[in-house]
Structure formats: structure tokens, C-alpha cells
């Protein structure tokens, strides 16, 4: 399990190693629906675009892509602040976190 850094700004880009691959992730906050969305790239190839970060459910499982078939991303609630996941409460030391689980970790339960 790996927690991904979610920026405090409403639009930013991070690079992270997941499943022995180096990915670029764009984090974009959509103020209309008050949700974070991510774009994931492998080198310059778009893998997923506009994925909505929803709490307590797999983010990429319903989209099959052989360039990202080694794990899953989840938004997990760390503490109950009574609010859904929004711009200011997702990230390190906040009520919600964005986590990567490898397929092996998911199989272990």
C-alpha cells in the first residue's frame, strides 16, 4: 500500500512509481461537481483521463487497460468529518487519503 501525495493546489502534476512503472498524474479539482479528477500517463501516453476520485470505491477497476493492470487506486476515509471528499480534505494528514494497492495486496485482503 502506498499513499499518493495530493497537492493543495487545484491543478498540479506529480510523478509516482506504481507497479514498477513511472507514471505522471495530473490532479485537477472540478469546482462544478466539487470532486477531484485525475489523468494518468505512462511516459507521454494517456492511460486514464478525467477519472473522478470517489471515496470508498475502486477508481480504475472498471476501466481495463493493459498499461495499468497491476493494482488499484482508492480514496479511503481516515476520519469521519461528516463531509464527502472535497478539495480541502484529501491528502496527507487529512480526513481522506488516495492509496495505491497492488494486485497482490488486494488478493491478500
Secondary structure, DSSP 8 states (H G I E B T S, - for coil): -EEE---SSSEEEEEEEETTEEEEEEEEEETTTTEEEEEEEETTEEEEEEEE--BTSBSSTTS--TTS-SEEEEEEESS--SS-S-TTSBSTTSSEEEEEEEHHHHHH-
